[in-house]
Amino acid sequence: MNFTETIATLNNASAFELYRLRAAIDRVLDQPGWVDAVRSQLKLGQAIQYFDPSANRSQPGQVLELRRKQAVVLDLATQKRWLISYAAINLDGADVEIRENPRQGLGRNEVGIGDVVGFVDRNHQQRSGRILRLNDKTVTLMCGPQQWRVAYGLLHRIVDASASPGDVLELTAQHYQPGLLDDE
């Protein structure tokens, strides 16, 4: 399912319309057919992927217990146990990325905790850091020894794979020279 158009539509909805939609979705997900369909495909000890809404990303886990409406899952990254909805388990390997098309920067749904992103600081230096926390309008980044709060609109993806969090990158502009790449 492509969520880009759905997110665009939801951004134009009123708070009441969003609340009403959430109530309808919750009611559908609570129907026994959905729970049974997922539960029937799970076994104790099974390795799974589940969606963690607070981190806004898929997490690896292991099924520890199957309850009536929820599963007890061990988060393999943190070794913490979580009680999660069966609907949060990604059995089909579905793409969990929501790609917004913002005018500038990255959207709230395009980043997750642990992602490495970049931004230009007040001194016009390029910085990169790892996301520690997702806030309503900003992210909290760890850039070397410092924490930064940066608006989503100022963030960009890191292209230089050799850059590490906290590095100050030197960027140079290259000018296009006609005829250099053209087949004339």
WOZIHU-V431011 format. One record per residue. N is the residue number from 1. RES is the residue in three letters. SS is DSSP state (H for helix, E for strand, L for the rest). Layout:
BEGIN
n=N res=RES ss=SS
n=N res=RES ss=SS
END
This chain:
BEGIN
n=1 res=MET ss=L
n=2 res=ASN ss=L
n=3 res=PHE ss=L
n=4 res=THR ss=H
n=5 res=GLU ss=H
n=6 res=THR ss=H
n=7 res=ILE ss=H
n=8 res=ALA ss=H
n=9 res=THR ss=H
n=10 res=LEU ss=H
n=11 res=ASN ss=H
n=12 res=ASN ss=L
n=13 res=ALA ss=L
n=14 res=SER ss=L
n=15 res=ALA ss=H
n=16 res=PHE ss=H
n=17 res=GLU ss=H
n=18 res=LEU ss=H
n=19 res=TYR ss=H
n=20 res=ARG ss=H
n=21 res=LEU ss=H
n=22 res=ARG ss=H
n=23 res=ALA ss=H
n=24 res=ALA ss=H
n=25 res=ILE ss=H
n=26 res=ASP ss=H
n=27 res=ARG ss=H
n=28 res=VAL ss=H
n=29 res=LEU ss=H
n=30 res=ASP ss=L
n=31 res=GLN ss=L
n=32 res=PRO ss=H
n=33 res=GLY ss=H
n=34 res=TRP ss=H
n=35 res=VAL ss=H
n=36 res=ASP ss=H
n=37 res=ALA ss=H
n=38 res=VAL ss=H
n=39 res=ARG ss=H
n=40 res=SER ss=L
n=41 res=GLN ss=L
n=42 res=LEU ss=L
n=43 res=LYS ss=L
n=44 res=LEU ss=L
n=45 res=GLY ss=L
n=46 res=GLN ss=L
n=47 res=ALA ss=E
n=48 res=ILE ss=E
n=49 res=GLN ss=E
n=50 res=TYR ss=E
n=51 res=PHE ss=E
n=52 res=ASP ss=E
n=53 res=PRO ss=L
n=54 res=SER ss=L
n=55 res=ALA ss=L
n=56 res=ASN ss=L
n=57 res=ARG ss=E
n=58 res=SER ss=E
n=59 res=GLN ss=E
n=60 res=PRO ss=E
n=61 res=GLY ss=E
n=62 res=GLN ss=E
n=63 res=VAL ss=E
n=64 res=LEU ss=E
n=65 res=GLU ss=E
n=66 res=LEU ss=E
n=67 res=ARG ss=L
n=68 res=ARG ss=L
n=69 res=LYS ss=L
n=70 res=GLN ss=E
n=71 res=ALA ss=E
n=72 res=VAL ss=E
n=73 res=VAL ss=E
n=74 res=LEU ss=E
n=75 res=ASP ss=E
n=76 res=LEU ss=L
n=77 res=ALA ss=L
n=78 res=THR ss=L
n=79 res=GLN ss=L
n=80 res=LYS ss=L
n=81 res=ARG ss=E
n=82 res=TRP ss=E
n=83 res=LEU ss=E
n=84 res=ILE ss=E
n=85 res=SER ss=E
n=86 res=TYR ss=H
n=87 res=ALA ss=H
n=88 res=ALA ss=H
n=89 res=ILE ss=E
n=90 res=ASN ss=L
n=91 res=LEU ss=L
n=92 res=ASP ss=L
n=93 res=GLY ss=L
n=94 res=ALA ss=L
n=95 res=ASP ss=L
n=96 res=VAL ss=L
n=97 res=GLU ss=L
n=98 res=ILE ss=L
n=99 res=ARG ss=L
n=100 res=GLU ss=L
n=101 res=ASN ss=L
n=102 res=PRO ss=L
n=103 res=ARG ss=L
n=104 res=GLN ss=L
n=105 res=GLY ss=L
n=106 res=LEU ss=L
n=107 res=GLY ss=L
n=108 res=ARG ss=H
n=109 res=ASN ss=H
n=110 res=GLU ss=H
n=111 res=VAL ss=L
n=112 res=GLY ss=L
n=113 res=ILE ss=L
n=114 res=GLY ss=L
n=115 res=ASP ss=L
n=116 res=VAL ss=E
n=117 res=VAL ss=E
n=118 res=GLY ss=E
n=119 res=PHE ss=E
n=120 res=VAL ss=E
n=121 res=ASP ss=L
n=122 res=ARG ss=L
n=123 res=ASN ss=L
n=124 res=HIS ss=L
n=125 res=GLN ss=L
n=126 res=GLN ss=E
n=127 res=ARG ss=E
n=128 res=SER ss=E
n=129 res=GLY ss=E
n=130 res=ARG ss=E
n=131 res=ILE ss=E
n=132 res=LEU ss=E
n=133 res=ARG ss=E
n=134 res=LEU ss=E
n=135 res=ASN ss=L
n=136 res=ASP ss=L
n=137 res=LYS ss=L
n=138 res=THR ss=E
n=139 res=VAL ss=E
n=140 res=THR ss=E
n=141 res=LEU ss=E
n=142 res=MET ss=E
n=143 res=CYS ss=E
n=144 res=GLY ss=L
n=145 res=PRO ss=L
n=146 res=GLN ss=E
n=147 res=GLN ss=E
n=148 res=TRP ss=E
n=149 res=ARG ss=E
n=150 res=VAL ss=E
n=151 res=ALA ss=E
n=152 res=TYR ss=H
n=153 res=GLY ss=H
n=154 res=LEU ss=H
n=155 res=LEU ss=L
n=156 res=HIS ss=E
n=157 res=ARG ss=E
n=158 res=ILE ss=L
n=159 res=VAL ss=L
n=160 res=ASP ss=L
n=161 res=ALA ss=L
n=162 res=SER ss=L
n=163 res=ALA ss=L
n=164 res=SER ss=L
n=165 res=PRO ss=L
n=166 res=GLY ss=L
n=167 res=ASP ss=L
n=168 res=VAL ss=E
n=169 res=LEU ss=E
n=170 res=GLU ss=L
n=171 res=LEU ss=L
n=172 res=THR ss=L
n=173 res=ALA ss=L
n=174 res=GLN ss=L
n=175 res=HIS ss=L
n=176 res=TYR ss=L
n=177 res=GLN ss=L
n=178 res=PRO ss=L
n=179 res=GLY ss=L
n=180 res=LEU ss=L
n=181 res=LEU ss=L
n=182 res=ASP ss=L
n=183 res=ASP ss=L
n=184 res=GLU ss=L
END
